[in-house]
Amino acid sequence: MMALGLLPSAPAHAFNLSGDGKGKHVVILGGGLAGMASAYELNKLGYRTTILEARNRSGGRCWSIRKGSTNQEGDGPMLTANFDAGLYYNAGPSRIPHHHQLTMHYCKELGVPLEVYNNVNEGTYYFSEGKGPLSNKKVRAREIHNDMRGYMSELLAKALDQEKLDLALNKEDAAKVIEYLRAEGGLDIDKLYKASARRGYIESPGAGEKSGKIADPHKLADIIQSGLLDPDFYNVAEYTYELQMTMFQAVGGMDNIAKALEKKVISSLKLGTEVKSILNVPDGVKITYKDKQGEHEMKGDICICTLPLPILSNVNHNFASEVSRAIDFVPYIQTGKMGLQFKRRFWEEDEQIYGGITHTNNELTQIFYPSYDYLSKKGILIGYYNFNEKAKTVGDLSMADREKLALEKGSLIHPQYKQEFETSFSVSWHKTKYNMGGWAVYNSEARKTLYPALLKPDQNVYFAGEHTTYLTAWMAGAFESARSAVAAVHSRVAEQRVKYPVTSNNG
Ligand SMILES: Cc1cc2nc3c(=O)[nH]c(=O)nc-3n(C[C@H](O)[C@H](O)[C@H](O)COP(=O)(O)OP(=O)(O)OC[C@H]3O[C@@H](n4cnc5c(N)ncnc54)[C@H](O)[C@@H]3O)c2cc1C
């Protein structure tokens, strides 16, 4: 859409650095988005950069699983995905909020086409395992959303009508609020909630006499007793700032962002180089890394370290104690996803679900439906996307048992699974080598006591990565952090030049 001029370009906030970094060698640790964006911006300013990336691919968490993708969890075997060519799922980032200007900016600058990602779909399900009257049934999200809107509006309208609420409203204003509540909740003239077409039909309207039949609302007590008001379900997707539509994804897989960035920094990128030690030395930094040939040392003037903290915690360094403490104690989320390839897009053909998320209270937590290639033949669902304890439980299973669980639990919602399933591939980020966590999770105490140490350089080492921002868990965090680090490095280098002006060759 941006390419067609249908969307305005994303104005990234000011980043107009001038001058150049002539002669300065910046060693960047980690070739994820933060590392590559740092190199990209530094190269533009004339620095010499080297990116040391442990994996044999760049992108880090910005990764889409396709045919031939490999992953290693812990010291387990290297596993290879066996999806059909052309199919993929995003193991890491899958959606871009419209207000993440820097992510949008880089997509535009790097020529990565975007398409709308459908994050909100009233046609998906709530599925609550349990003992309530609506448990173990798939209930369309639109039914619960509209029933709850209706019941809550009815309660409030009644209370307002009887002047039972101690609100600073005169009679006229109260009447207006009641009108609003009638519209909001779909209440009838008597301010009662009796359901409307908003919550769907049990018989669809059609030609001739077919006027359609509206389903009765679920009883409020049934909704409550079935656990459908529990937090598992009431994280209403579209309410969260980051999840409000419009959302985007990179056409063909989110890793196309990383691939486009890689092209720009290819000459700086050293894949298959695992950093073992980071030492501040009087005239810069000394990095030890290991590749197929063995251990090597690299000297640099300055270092930008983007290694995720659970990894950095096991790397030898001589940082100050408060930096070391932050590295060791900032917690990371446990999270996992599994892609399931099916022969047929039954969720579209049989159930009219095009994108969006089904929510469950079991180990699956969420099922994501693909927002690409609608109505094509095959497709990959994200069979679970879970967090914390549920992610740990599932991540502790063998790959075969993860698949079994995803299929068993998923079949409760989509019985078509059994007939249509072909192959799966899962990623537990907290067990995945070179990440060992989904993203940094700061509580307010950690923001106060640990976070500040990562915002300053430790002598010649600057820190970047999503964990050095308030945009943790987002690509925008990686990009923002890269710009912050580059700006800080450049201001230091520029300052040094003023203090110790470089003498030019021609005197
Ligand atoms: C499950 C999941 C869902 C997400 N969903 C979204 C989303 O929908 N939208 C969104 O915008 N963001 C999302 N994110 C967040 C986004 O992926 C990250 O914030 C971003 O990619 C982090 O980039 P980074 O460069 O900071 O870290 P990384 O991508 O982790 O880069 C660090 C790099 O360091 C390398 N490395 C590690 N150890 C060493 C070593 N010893 N030596 C050398 N190199 C090493 C790693 O291989 C990696 O390439 C999601 C993340 C996850 C995990």
The ligand as an SDF file (V2000), in Angstrom:
LIG
                    3D

 53 58  0  0  0  0  0  0  0  0999 V2000
    7.2780  -15.1010   19.9120 C   0  0  0  0  0  0  0  0  0  0  0  0
    7.5680  -13.6620   19.5880 C   0  0  0  0  0  0  0  0  0  0  0  0
    6.5890  -12.8640   19.0410 C   0  0  0  0  0  0  0  0  0  0  0  0
    6.8650  -11.5450   18.7130 C   0  0  0  0  0  0  0  0  0  0  0  0
    5.8930  -10.7930   18.1170 N   0  0  0  0  0  0  0  0  0  0  0  0
    6.1890   -9.5620   17.6570 C   0  0  0  0  0  0  0  0  0  0  0  0
    5.2630   -8.8710   16.8360 C   0  0  0  0  0  0  0  0  0  0  0  0
    4.1810   -9.3800   16.5320 O   0  0  0  0  0  0  0  0  0  0  0  0
    5.6260   -7.6450   16.3630 N   0  0  0  0  0  0  0  0  0  0  0  0
    6.8370   -7.0780   16.6470 C   0  0  0  0  0  0  0  0  0  0  0  0
    7.0940   -5.9640   16.1900 O   0  0  0  0  0  0  0  0  0  0  0  0
    7.7390   -7.7260   17.4270 N   0  0  0  0  0  0  0  0  0  0  0  0
    7.4460   -8.9530   17.9230 C   0  0  0  0  0  0  0  0  0  0  0  0
    8.3770   -9.6540   18.6420 N   0  0  0  0  0  0  0  0  0  0  0  0
    9.5890   -8.9630   19.1270 C   0  0  0  0  0  0  0  0  0  0  0  0
   10.7210   -8.8380   18.1120 C   0  0  0  0  0  0  0  0  0  0  0  0
   10.9340  -10.0630   17.4650 O   0  0  0  0  0  0  0  0  0  0  0  0
   11.9900   -8.4540   18.8610 C   0  0  0  0  0  0  0  0  0  0  0  0
   11.7660   -7.3480   19.7070 O   0  0  0  0  0  0  0  0  0  0  0  0
   13.1450   -8.1000   17.9220 C   0  0  0  0  0  0  0  0  0  0  0  0
   13.2340   -8.9690   16.8360 O   0  0  0  0  0  0  0  0  0  0  0  0
   14.4320   -8.1500   18.7640 C   0  0  0  0  0  0  0  0  0  0  0  0
   15.5410   -7.8190   17.9780 O   0  0  0  0  0  0  0  0  0  0  0  0
   16.9740   -7.7200   18.6640 P   0  0  0  0  0  0  0  0  0  0  0  0
   17.9210   -7.3810   17.6080 O   0  0  0  0  0  0  0  0  0  0  0  0
   16.8790   -6.8660   19.8760 O   0  0  0  0  0  0  0  0  0  0  0  0
   17.2480   -9.2030   19.2490 O   0  0  0  0  0  0  0  0  0  0  0  0
   17.4870  -10.5780   18.4480 P   0  0  0  0  0  0  0  0  0  0  0  0
   16.6370  -10.6370   17.2700 O   0  0  0  0  0  0  0  0  0  0  0  0
   17.3490  -11.6690   19.4470 O   0  0  0  0  0  0  0  0  0  0  0  0
   19.0120  -10.4560   17.9820 O   0  0  0  0  0  0  0  0  0  0  0  0
   20.0800  -10.8480   18.7880 C   0  0  0  0  0  0  0  0  0  0  0  0
   21.0700  -11.5950   17.9030 C   0  0  0  0  0  0  0  0  0  0  0  0
   22.1900  -11.9940   18.6850 O   0  0  0  0  0  0  0  0  0  0  0  0
   22.6190  -13.2530   18.2040 C   0  0  0  0  0  0  0  0  0  0  0  0
   23.4320  -13.9020   19.2400 N   0  0  0  0  0  0  0  0  0  0  0  0
   23.0380  -14.4670   20.3870 C   0  0  0  0  0  0  0  0  0  0  0  0
   24.0880  -14.9320   21.0690 N   0  0  0  0  0  0  0  0  0  0  0  0
   25.1910  -14.6290   20.3570 C   0  0  0  0  0  0  0  0  0  0  0  0
   26.5880  -14.8220   20.5520 C   0  0  0  0  0  0  0  0  0  0  0  0
   27.0780  -15.4050   21.6360 N   0  0  0  0  0  0  0  0  0  0  0  0
   27.4300  -14.3670   19.6030 N   0  0  0  0  0  0  0  0  0  0  0  0
   26.9880  -13.7450   18.4860 C   0  0  0  0  0  0  0  0  0  0  0  0
   25.6720  -13.5480   18.2550 N   0  0  0  0  0  0  0  0  0  0  0  0
   24.7700  -13.9780   19.1780 C   0  0  0  0  0  0  0  0  0  0  0  0
   21.3280  -13.9830   17.9370 C   0  0  0  0  0  0  0  0  0  0  0  0
   21.5200  -15.0950   17.0850 O   0  0  0  0  0  0  0  0  0  0  0  0
   20.4860  -12.8840   17.3140 C   0  0  0  0  0  0  0  0  0  0  0  0
   20.5990  -12.8620   15.9180 O   0  0  0  0  0  0  0  0  0  0  0  0
    8.1420  -10.9920   18.9690 C   0  0  0  0  0  0  0  0  0  0  0  0
    9.1430  -11.8050   19.5300 C   0  0  0  0  0  0  0  0  0  0  0  0
    8.8760  -13.1280   19.8270 C   0  0  0  0  0  0  0  0  0  0  0  0
    9.9530  -13.9920   20.3990 C   0  0  0  0  0  0  0  0  0  0  0  0
  1  2  1  0
  2  3  1  0
  2 52  2  0
  3  4  2  0
  4  5  1  0
  4 50  1  0
  5  6  2  0
  6  7  1  0
  6 13  1  0
  7  8  2  0
  7  9  1  0
  9 10  1  0
 10 11  2  0
 10 12  1  0
 12 13  2  0
 13 14  1  0
 14 15  1  0
 14 50  1  0
 15 16  1  0
 16 17  1  0
 16 18  1  0
 18 19  1  0
 18 20  1  0
 20 21  1  0
 20 22  1  0
 22 23  1  0
 23 24  1  0
 24 25  2  0
 24 26  1  0
 24 27  1  0
 27 28  1  0
 28 29  2  0
 28 30  1  0
 28 31  1  0
 31 32  1  0
 32 33  1  0
 33 34  1  0
 33 48  1  0
 34 35  1  0
 35 36  1  0
 35 46  1  0
 36 37  1  0
 36 45  1  0
 37 38  2  0
 38 39  1  0
 39 40  1  0
 39 45  2  0
 40 41  1  0
 40 42  2  0
 42 43  1  0
 43 44  2  0
 44 45  1  0
 46 47  1  0
 46 48  1  0
 48 49  1  0
 50 51  2  0
 51 52  1  0
 52 53  1  0
M  END
$$$$
